Amino acid sequence: MEDKENTDTQENSPSQLSNVGNVLRGFSIPVVSVLLAILIGALLLLVSGANPIEAYSALFKGSLGSLQSVGRTLEKATPLLFSGLAVTFAFKAGLFNIGAQGQLLLGAIVSAGVGFGITGLPAVVHIPLALLAGALAGALYGAIPGALKTATGAHEVITTIMLNYVAINITDYLADGPWKDNSPGNIVARTPQIMDTARIPSIGGIPLGFLVAVLFALGVWWLLNKTTLGFEIRTAGKNPHAAKYAGMKVTKTIVLTMVLSGLLAGLGGAVETQGVVGRYQPGFNVGLGFDGITIALLGKTHPVGNILAALLIGAMKAGSSKMQFSAGVAHEITDVIQSLMLFFVAADMIVRWILRTREDDEGRIMLTSGWGKQ
């Protein structure tokens, strides 16, 4: 009996080591992509007449040089992590949710509506209530492209792109109409400040919203890898026909995946409103949903990888102003470096050639194609 247990352990060990090796190889691609982007960014800085060492030193100080800088980095990283998780979650079902931007915007403004519109609640009730409202707004908006895909075969890329514009116009109307801040002297489109009881606080300079985002990232990993629903989502993403043949309700899985993806994006908007801006104002959330695509790809569509990617991009965004003023570098240089990172991750054949590694199916992102029903 004892020998049998030892044999089983020996048989399982190589498999476990192989899995760890696959994970490490998978994350080596974004690591090298980041290094290549930083190297090319240094060359661009030299060409523009700036000192790369001085510029990157200023970037580091602006993002991690003090407790206040770290807090700012975590603030920047929080909505990025949520939007990255939203895109990652959809990826696992073979869906490309480009609508995270619209879902995030609706989550942000609905959270603001609950934050300034409901009074007399204690913080322990008001904060989660506003978060829940923003999450539900994103979830309902995410359900639309999921339902359209399963009912009509409409591709989620097209529908989510169009719904982004709808969300922009809805939020602009509310911020400059029924929910506009009518306080004396205000002439811009924005909602009133949310109540203090709806604000997400910081603990020792660390935004509580970031800790919430990390918990959700771990929750997404658990759901995808340790639950029946997660297995169905991953199976539907890899082979929807096989999943359907196995008795799984693929159409239901697609809609539910888009709902949960939208929920995560809506939470990102809610946390941005309650933890950073303190109200909804058009323009403050621009690009956060689209940056989720960068986070998802840079994190290899892994929830934990999303945390690292969000921290990296958050640090770049937080330190860019310091780099601009201290080293005389154009603000856009950080966008160029970020774009290079995404380029090398997307065109990973270049990085694989450098690392001399082979492509494996586990590390590839499978997206649905075609316009037919699932």
BAVOGU-674084 format. One record per residue (C-alpha): residue number from 0; x, z, y. Coordinates in steps of 0.25 Angstrom, whole numbers, plus 5000, padded with zeros to 4 digits. Each point is the difference from the previous one (the first is absolute). Layout:
BEGIN
<node NUM, <X, Z, Y>>
...
This chain:
BEGIN
<node 0, <5000, 5000, 5000>>
<node 1, <5011, 5004, 5009>>
<node 2, <5008, 4987, 4997>>
<node 3, <4988, 4992, 5003>>
<node 4, <4998, 5006, 5014>>
<node 5, <5015, 4997, 5002>>
<node 6, <4998, 4986, 4996>>
<node 7, <4988, 4998, 5009>>
<node 8, <5008, 5005, 5012>>
<node 9, <5012, 4991, 4997>>
<node 10, <4990, 4988, 4999>>
<node 11, <4993, 5004, 5013>>
<node 12, <5013, 5002, 5008>>
<node 13, <5005, 4986, 5001>>
<node 14, <4986, 4995, 5004>>
<node 15, <5000, 5011, 5011>>
<node 16, <5014, 4997, 5005>>
<node 17, <4996, 4985, 5000>>
<node 18, <4988, 5003, 5009>>
<node 19, <5008, 5008, 5009>>
<node 20, <5010, 4989, 5001>>
<node 21, <4989, 4990, 5003>>
<node 22, <4995, 5008, 5011>>
<node 23, <5014, 5002, 5006>>
<node 24, <5003, 4985, 4999>>
<node 25, <4986, 4997, 5007>>
<node 26, <5004, 5009, 5012>>
<node 27, <5014, 4994, 5001>>
<node 28, <4994, 4987, 5005>>
<node 29, <4994, 5007, 5013>>
<node 30, <5012, 5009, 5002>>
<node 31, <5009, 4987, 5000>>
<node 32, <4990, 4993, 5009>>
<node 33, <5001, 5011, 5010>>
<node 34, <5015, 5000, 5000>>
<node 35, <5000, 4985, 5002>>
<node 36, <4990, 5001, 5011>>
<node 37, <5009, 5011, 5007>>
<node 38, <5012, 4991, 4998>>
<node 39, <4994, 4988, 5006>>
<node 40, <4994, 5008, 5011>>
<node 41, <5014, 5005, 5003>>
<node 42, <5004, 4985, 5001>>
<node 43, <4989, 4997, 5010>>
<node 44, <5003, 5012, 5008>>
<node 45, <5015, 4995, 5001>>
<node 46, <4995, 4986, 5004>>
<node 47, <4991, 5006, 5011>>
<node 48, <5012, 5008, 5006>>
<node 49, <4996, 5014, 4995>>
<node 50, <5008, 5010, 4992>>
<node 51, <4993, 5001, 4986>>
<node 52, <5006, 5014, 4997>>
<node 53, <4995, 5005, 5013>>
<node 54, <4987, 4994, 4998>>
<node 55, <4998, 5005, 4986>>
<node 56, <5005, 5014, 5005>>
<node 57, <4989, 5000, 5011>>
<node 58, <4990, 4996, 4989>>
<node 59, <5004, 5011, 4991>>
<node 60, <4999, 5010, 5012>>
<node 61, <4987, 4995, 5004>>
<node 62, <4994, 5001, 4987>>
<node 63, <5007, 5012, 4993>>
<node 64, <5009, 5006, 5010>>
<node 65, <4991, 5012, 5004>>
<node 66, <4988, 5007, 4994>>
<node 67, <4991, 4993, 5011>>
<node 68, <5006, 4987, 4995>>
<node 69, <4997, 5003, 4986>>
<node 70, <4986, 5004, 5004>>
<node 71, <4998, 4987, 5007>>
<node 72, <5006, 4992, 4988>>
<node 73, <4990, 5007, 4991>>
<node 74, <4988, 4997, 5010>>
<node 75, <5004, 4985, 4999>>
<node 76, <5001, 5000, 4985>>
<node 77, <4987, 5007, 4997>>
<node 78, <4990, 4988, 5004>>
<node 79, <5011, 4990, 4994>>
<node 80, <4999, 5008, 4987>>
<node 81, <4985, 5000, 4999>>
<node 82, <5000, 4985, 5003>>
<node 83, <5011, 4997, 4990>>
<node 84, <4992, 5008, 4989>>
<node 85, <4988, 4992, 5004>>
<node 86, <5007, 4987, 4997>>
<node 87, <5007, 5005, 4988>>
<node 88, <4987, 5005, 4994>>
<node 89, <4994, 4986, 5001>>
<node 90, <5012, 4994, 4995>>
<node 91, <4999, 5007, 4987>>
<node 92, <4987, 4993, 4997>>
<node 93, <5006, 4987, 5004>>
<node 94, <4993, 5000, 5014>>
<node 95, <5006, 4997, 5013>>
<node 96, <4994, 5009, 5010>>
<node 97, <5004, 4995, 5014>>
<node 98, <4988, 5007, 5006>>
<node 99, <5007, 5013, 5000>>
<node 100, <5001, 4998, 5016>>
<node 101, <4985, 4999, 5002>>
<node 102, <4997, 5012, 4990>>
<node 103, <5011, 5008, 5007>>
<node 104, <4994, 4997, 5014>>
<node 105, <4986, 5004, 4996>>
<node 106, <5005, 5012, 4993>>
<node 107, <5007, 5004, 5013>>
<node 108, <4988, 4998, 5010>>
<node 109, <4990, 5006, 4990>>
<node 110, <5009, 5012, 4999>>
<node 111, <5001, 5001, 5015>>
<node 112, <4985, 4999, 5001>>
<node 113, <4998, 5012, 4991>>
<node 114, <5012, 5007, 5007>>
<node 115, <4994, 4999, 5014>>
<node 116, <4985, 4999, 4997>>
<node 117, <4998, 5012, 4992>>
<node 118, <5002, 5014, 5006>>
<node 119, <5000, 5014, 4996>>
<node 120, <5007, 4999, 4986>>
<node 121, <5012, 5008, 4996>>
<node 122, <5012, 4992, 4998>>
<node 123, <5000, 5003, 4985>>
<node 124, <4987, 4992, 4999>>
<node 125, <5002, 4990, 5012>>
<node 126, <5013, 4994, 4995>>
<node 127, <4996, 4997, 4986>>
<node 128, <4987, 4995, 5005>>
<node 129, <5006, 4990, 5010>>
<node 130, <5010, 4995, 4989>>
<node 131, <4989, 4998, 4990>>
<node 132, <4992, 4992, 5010>>
<node 133, <5012, 4991, 5003>>
<node 134, <5003, 4999, 4985>>
<node 135, <4985, 4996, 4997>>
<node 136, <5000, 4990, 5011>>
<node 137, <5013, 4993, 4994>>
<node 138, <4994, 5001, 4986>>
<node 139, <4987, 4993, 5004>>
<node 140, <5007, 4989, 5007>>
<node 141, <5009, 4998, 4988>>
<node 142, <4988, 4999, 4991>>
<node 143, <4996, 4987, 5008>>
<node 144, <5011, 4991, 4995>>
<node 145, <4999, 5006, 4986>>
<node 146, <4985, 4997, 4999>>
<node 147, <5002, 4986, 5006>>
<node 148, <5011, 4997, 4990>>
<node 149, <4992, 5005, 4988>>
<node 150, <4987, 4994, 5004>>
<node 151, <5004, 4986, 5006>>
<node 152, <5015, 4998, 4996>>
<node 153, <5004, 5001, 5015>>
<node 154, <5015, 5003, 5000>>
<node 155, <5004, 5014, 5006>>
<node 156, <5011, 4994, 5008>>
<node 157, <4990, 4991, 5008>>
<node 158, <4989, 5011, 5001>>
<node 159, <5009, 5011, 5004>>
<node 160, <5007, 4992, 5011>>
<node 161, <4987, 4996, 5006>>
<node 162, <4995, 5015, 4999>>
<node 163, <5012, 5004, 5008>>
<node 164, <4995, 4993, 5012>>
<node 165, <4986, 5005, 4998>>
<node 166, <5006, 5014, 5000>>
<node 167, <5008, 4998, 5012>>
<node 168, <4988, 4995, 5008>>
<node 169, <4991, 5012, 4995>>
<node 170, <5011, 5010, 5004>>
<node 171, <5002, 4993, 5013>>
<node 172, <4985, 5000, 5003>>
<node 173, <4999, 5015, 4997>>
<node 174, <5012, 5004, 5008>>
<node 175, <4995, 4993, 5012>>
<node 176, <4986, 5002, 4998>>
<node 177, <4991, 5011, 4994>>
<node 178, <5012, 5009, 4996>>
<node 179, <5009, 4997, 5013>>
<node 180, <5006, 5012, 5007>>
<node 181, <4992, 5001, 5013>>
<node 182, <5009, 5011, 5006>>
<node 183, <5003, 4998, 5015>>
<node 184, <5012, 4991, 5002>>
<node 185, <5000, 4993, 4987>>
<node 186, <4999, 4985, 5000>>
<node 187, <5006, 4996, 4987>>
<node 188, <4992, 4998, 4987>>
<node 189, <5002, 5013, 4991>>
<node 190, <4992, 5011, 4994>>
<node 191, <5000, 5014, 5006>>
<node 192, <5010, 5010, 4995>>
<node 193, <4996, 5006, 4986>>
<node 194, <4997, 5015, 5000>>
<node 195, <5012, 5009, 4997>>
<node 196, <4993, 5005, 4988>>
<node 197, <5001, 4985, 4994>>
<node 198, <5015, 4999, 5003>>
<node 199, <5010, 5000, 4988>>
<node 200, <5011, 5010, 5004>>
<node 201, <5014, 5001, 4997>>
<node 202, <5007, 5010, 4992>>
<node 203, <5014, 5004, 5005>>
<node 204, <5001, 4986, 5007>>
<node 205, <4996, 4993, 4987>>
<node 206, <4987, 4992, 5001>>
<node 207, <4990, 5005, 4990>>
<node 208, <4994, 4986, 4999>>
<node 209, <5013, 4996, 4994>>
<node 210, <4999, 5010, 4989>>
<node 211, <4985, 4996, 4998>>
<node 212, <5005, 4985, 4998>>
<node 213, <5011, 5005, 4990>>
<node 214, <4989, 5007, 4992>>
<node 215, <4992, 4987, 5000>>
<node 216, <5012, 4992, 4995>>
<node 217, <5002, 5010, 4988>>
<node 218, <4985, 4999, 4998>>
<node 219, <5000, 4985, 4999>>
<node 220, <5012, 5000, 4991>>
<node 221, <4992, 5010, 4991>>
<node 222, <4987, 4992, 5000>>
<node 223, <5007, 4987, 4997>>
<node 224, <5009, 5005, 4989>>
<node 225, <4993, 5012, 4994>>
<node 226, <4985, 4996, 5000>>
<node 227, <4991, 4990, 4993>>
<node 228, <4996, 4994, 5013>>
<node 229, <5014, 4998, 5004>>
<node 230, <5003, 4993, 4986>>
<node 231, <4988, 4991, 5003>>
<node 232, <5005, 4997, 5014>>
<node 233, <5013, 4996, 4995>>
<node 234, <4995, 4992, 4988>>
<node 235, <4990, 4992, 5009>>
<node 236, <5012, 4997, 5009>>
<node 237, <5009, 4995, 4989>>
<node 238, <4989, 4992, 4992>>
<node 239, <4986, 5001, 5004>>
<node 240, <4995, 4991, 4989>>
<node 241, <5007, 5009, 4989>>
<node 242, <4994, 5012, 5007>>
<node 243, <4986, 4994, 5000>>
<node 244, <5002, 4997, 4985>>
<node 245, <5003, 5014, 4998>>
<node 246, <4987, 5005, 5005>>
<node 247, <5005, 5004, 5014>>
<node 248, <4991, 4998, 5012>>
<node 249, <5009, 4991, 5008>>
<node 250, <4990, 4997, 5011>>
<node 251, <4997, 5015, 5002>>
<node 252, <5015, 5003, 5000>>
<node 253, <5003, 4990, 5011>>
<node 254, <4990, 5006, 5009>>
<node 255, <5004, 5014, 4997>>
<node 256, <5015, 4996, 5003>>
<node 257, <4996, 4994, 5013>>
<node 258, <4992, 5012, 5004>>
<node 259, <5011, 5010, 4997>>
<node 260, <5010, 4991, 5007>>
<node 261, <4992, 5000, 5012>>
<node 262, <4998, 5015, 4999>>
<node 263, <5015, 5001, 5001>>
<node 264, <5001, 4991, 5012>>
<node 265, <4989, 5007, 5007>>
<node 266, <5007, 5013, 4997>>
<node 267, <5012, 4995, 5007>>
<node 268, <4992, 4996, 5012>>
<node 269, <4994, 5014, 5000>>
<node 270, <5013, 5007, 4999>>
<node 271, <5006, 4992, 5012>>
<node 272, <4988, 5004, 5008>>
<node 273, <5000, 5014, 4997>>
<node 274, <5014, 5003, 4999>>
<node 275, <5007, 4991, 5010>>
<node 276, <4992, 4993, 5010>>
<node 277, <4988, 5010, 5002>>
<node 278, <4990, 4989, 5002>>
<node 279, <4998, 4986, 4997>>
<node 280, <5006, 4989, 5010>>
<node 281, <5001, 4985, 4997>>
<node 282, <5014, 4996, 4998>>
<node 283, <5005, 5013, 4995>>
<node 284, <4998, 4997, 4985>>
<node 285, <5004, 4985, 5001>>
<node 286, <5008, 4995, 4988>>
<node 287, <5000, 5013, 4992>>
<node 288, <4991, 4994, 4989>>
<node 289, <5009, 4987, 4999>>
<node 290, <5012, 5009, 5000>>
<node 291, <4994, 5006, 4987>>
<node 292, <5003, 4986, 4993>>
<node 293, <5015, 5003, 5004>>
<node 294, <4999, 5014, 4995>>
<node 295, <4994, 4996, 4987>>
<node 296, <5010, 4989, 4997>>
<node 297, <5012, 5008, 5004>>
<node 298, <4995, 5012, 4991>>
<node 299, <4998, 4990, 4989>>
<node 300, <4985, 5003, 4999>>
<node 301, <5004, 5014, 4995>>
<node 302, <4993, 5012, 5007>>
<node 303, <5013, 5008, 5001>>
<node 304, <5007, 4988, 5004>>
<node 305, <4990, 4999, 5011>>
<node 306, <5004, 5014, 5006>>
<node 307, <5015, 4995, 5001>>
<node 308, <4996, 4987, 5006>>
<node 309, <4991, 5007, 5010>>
<node 310, <5010, 5010, 5004>>
<node 311, <5010, 4988, 5002>>
<node 312, <4991, 4992, 5009>>
<node 313, <4995, 5012, 5007>>
<node 314, <5014, 5004, 5003>>
<node 315, <5003, 4986, 5006>>
<node 316, <4988, 5000, 5008>>
<node 317, <5003, 5015, 5005>>
<node 318, <5014, 4997, 5004>>
<node 319, <4999, 4986, 5006>>
<node 320, <4997, 5005, 5014>>
<node 321, <5013, 5009, 4999>>
<node 322, <5008, 4988, 4995>>
<node 323, <4994, 4991, 5011>>
<node 324, <5004, 5010, 5012>>
<node 325, <5012, 5006, 4995>>
<node 326, <5007, 4987, 4994>>
<node 327, <4993, 4989, 5008>>
<node 328, <4994, 4994, 4988>>
<node 329, <4987, 4992, 5001>>
<node 330, <4988, 5007, 4994>>
<node 331, <4997, 4988, 4991>>
<node 332, <5013, 5001, 4992>>
<node 333, <4994, 5011, 4992>>
<node 334, <4988, 4990, 4997>>
<node 335, <5011, 4990, 4996>>
<node 336, <5006, 5010, 4990>>
<node 337, <4987, 5004, 4994>>
<node 338, <4997, 4985, 4998>>
<node 339, <5013, 4997, 4993>>
<node 340, <4997, 5012, 4991>>
<node 341, <4987, 4994, 4996>>
<node 342, <5006, 4986, 4999>>
<node 343, <5011, 5005, 4990>>
<node 344, <4989, 5008, 4992>>
<node 345, <4991, 4988, 4999>>
<node 346, <5011, 4990, 4997>>
<node 347, <5006, 5010, 4990>>
<node 348, <5007, 4988, 4993>>
<node 349, <5011, 5002, 5011>>
<node 350, <5002, 5015, 4997>>
<node 351, <4999, 4998, 4985>>
<node 352, <5011, 4989, 5001>>
<node 353, <5009, 5011, 5007>>
<node 354, <4997, 5011, 4990>>
<node 355, <5000, 4990, 4988>>
<node 356, <4987, 5006, 4995>>
<node 357, <4989, 4993, 4993>>
<node 358, <4985, 5000, 5004>>
<node 359, <4991, 5008, 4992>>
<node 360, <4985, 4999, 4999>>
<node 361, <4998, 5015, 5004>>
<node 362, <5006, 4998, 5013>>
<node 363, <4992, 4988, 5004>>
<node 364, <4988, 5000, 5009>>
<node 365, <4988, 4993, 4994>>
<node 366, <4990, 4995, 5009>>
<node 367, <4987, 4993, 4997>>
<node 368, <4999, 4985, 5002>>
<node 369, <4989, 4990, 5001>>
<node 370, <4986, 5001, 5005>>
<node 371, <4992, 5002, 4988>>
<node 372, <4992, 5013, 4996>>
<node 373, <5007, 5010, 4991>>
